Amino acid sequence: MTIAEKIKTLRKQAKLTQTELGEMLGVQKNAVSKWECGRVTDIPAGKIKAMAQIFQVPPSYLIDDEVKNTPVAVPQGSIRDEDIKFALFGGEQDVTDEMYEEVKQFAAFVKARNKKL
């Protein structure tokens, strides 16, 4: 995966527009667009470090084309219950509130149990 593909993927996962990412980095939207299209590959190191911090990945993940499957942290508050239901149940149509509460209670139980170990 190229740096361009990684930037675009991470930006979308963070639910940011090109304009929003540009504002966070102090660049124009068109700079982000050029990075994502691969037209500009000499991205300043400071911008790469800033993006890595925003996306909560190591800078090497962005730079190294060989790095694969680096866990990507999702910014706090960006995961919705609907996203979790989809991930767990393949959608939320047939998931009742009671079913979802059971899953959350089980997750809390496992987390508490692991803290005791």
C-alpha positions in Angstrom: 0.0 0.0 0.0 1.4 3.4 -1.0 1.6 6.4 1.3 -1.1 8.0 -0.8 -3.4 5.1 -0.2 -2.6 5.0 3.5 -3.4 8.7 3.9 -6.7 8.4 2.1 -7.7 5.3 4.0 -6.7 6.6 7.4 -8.5 10.0 6.7 -11.7 8.2 5.8 -11.5 5.9 8.8 -11.1 9.0 11.0 -14.2 10.5 9.2 -12.3 13.6 8.2 -12.6 15.5 4.9 -9.6 16.6 3.0 -10.3 20.2 4.1 -10.5 19.1 7.8 -7.2 17.2 7.6 -5.6 20.1 5.8 -6.7 22.5 8.5 -5.3 20.2 11.2 -2.0 20.1 9.3 -1.9 23.8 8.3 -2.1 23.1 4.6 -4.7 23.6 1.9 -7.2 21.0 0.8 -5.5 20.7 -2.6 -2.2 19.6 -0.8 -4.0 16.7 0.9 -5.7 15.8 -2.5 -2.3 15.8 -4.2 -0.8 13.5 -1.4 -3.8 11.1 -1.7 -3.6 11.0 -5.5 0.2 10.4 -5.4 1.0 13.5 -7.4 3.2 14.8 -4.6 5.4 12.3 -2.8 7.9 14.5 -1.1 5.7 15.2 1.9 7.5 17.2 4.6 8.7 15.1 7.5 6.8 17.4 9.9 3.6 16.8 8.1 4.1 13.0 8.1 4.8 13.1 11.8 1.7 15.2 12.4 -0.5 12.9 10.3 0.9 9.9 12.2 -0.1 11.6 15.5 -3.6 12.4 14.2 -4.1 8.9 12.9 -2.4 7.3 15.9 0.0 5.2 13.8 3.8 5.2 13.8 5.3 7.5 11.1 7.0 4.4 9.6 3.6 3.0 8.8 2.9 6.0 6.5 6.4 6.0 4.9 7.3 2.3 4.5 5.4 0.6 1.6 6.4 -2.8 3.1 4.6 -2.2 6.4 1.4 -4.2 6.4 -1.3 -4.8 9.0 -0.2 -2.2 11.4 -3.0 -1.8 13.9 -4.9 1.5 13.3 -6.3 3.2 16.3 -9.6 4.8 15.9 -10.0 8.3 17.4 -12.1 8.4 20.6 -15.7 9.0 20.0 -15.7 8.2 16.3 -17.1 4.6 16.7 -20.8 4.6 16.9 -23.1 1.8 18.3 -24.3 1.2 14.8 -20.7 0.5 13.7 -20.1 -2.0 16.5 -23.4 -3.7 15.7 -22.4 -4.0 12.1 -19.0 -5.4 13.0 -20.4 -7.9 15.5 -23.6 -9.0 13.8 -23.1 -8.1 10.1 -25.7 -5.4 10.3 -28.1 -4.1 12.9 -31.5 -5.0 11.4 -32.0 -8.1 13.5 -30.1 -6.9 16.6 -32.3 -6.0 19.5 -31.2 -3.5 22.2 -31.2 -6.4 24.7 -28.8 -8.4 22.5 -26.5 -5.5 22.2 -26.6 -4.8 26.0 -25.6 -8.5 26.6 -22.6 -8.1 24.4 -21.6 -4.8 26.2 -22.0 -6.5 29.6 -19.9 -9.4 28.5 -17.2 -7.1 27.2 -17.2 -5.2 30.6 -17.0 -8.6 32.4 -14.0 -9.7 30.4 -12.3 -6.4 30.8 -12.8 -6.4 34.6 -11.6 -10.1 34.8 -8.4 -9.3 32.9 -7.6 -6.4 35.2 -7.7 -8.8 38.1 -5.2 -11.2 36.5 
